[in-house]
């Protein structure tokens, strides 16, 4: 039964994930945290961090990690297949249709209309993760060190545009140095 739930949950996510893996994060959160309770919001945030750091698309990594957490290796395979199957079918069908009808104004209008929605989905996921990082899960305290690290990383990335990997490593190093001396923020 758990395999069917994993398959159907990630099939829905894969079917409705327009805009890539980052746009899928609110859908994944809704399924694995809110609906099924397979992960807490804190665990989901950790999952996103790991999925971002490991090679491969975030949606596939997330589905694999959730599947392993819920039902081991077979669960990972089932969740990943559920996530990827709709995209394979949809992309094949849409590629044929787009090739045939790409010059229609309705198609161009639809694509232009999807762009702001995708940006909104990504922004919503980012704001949720930021709020969780700054306030914690169910905690009343505010994480000023996290806010400082976030602000510094944001400023550095916007102003000097370094390689984000170096910024992530530096932020991890700063967190590793600062948090032990403050009792976790």
ZIFEN-V999255 format. One record per helix or strand of 2 or more residues. SS is the DSSP state (h for helix, s for strand). FROM is the first residue (numbers start at 1). LEN is the number of residues. Records with the same first field share a line. If there is no record, write none. Layout:
BEGIN
SS: FROM-LEN ; FROM-LEN
END
This chain:
BEGIN
h: 2-15 ; 21-15 ; 41-13 ; 58-44 ; 105-31 ; 144-17 ; 164-19
END
